[in-house]
């Protein structure tokens, strides 16, 4: 369980950065916050937070 949470959280963080950088490359900084890339990147970051916190709790026990 601990390893699964870690893999999901780190994958979500990596995808978050990849999607955000892809959005910068495709739309530039000016239109970045109006694109779907930012929304997907924010969703992936929330998934990262929601999976990393239980990982920290489980691993500290």
Order of alpha helices (4+ residues) and beta strands (2+ residues): alpha-alpha
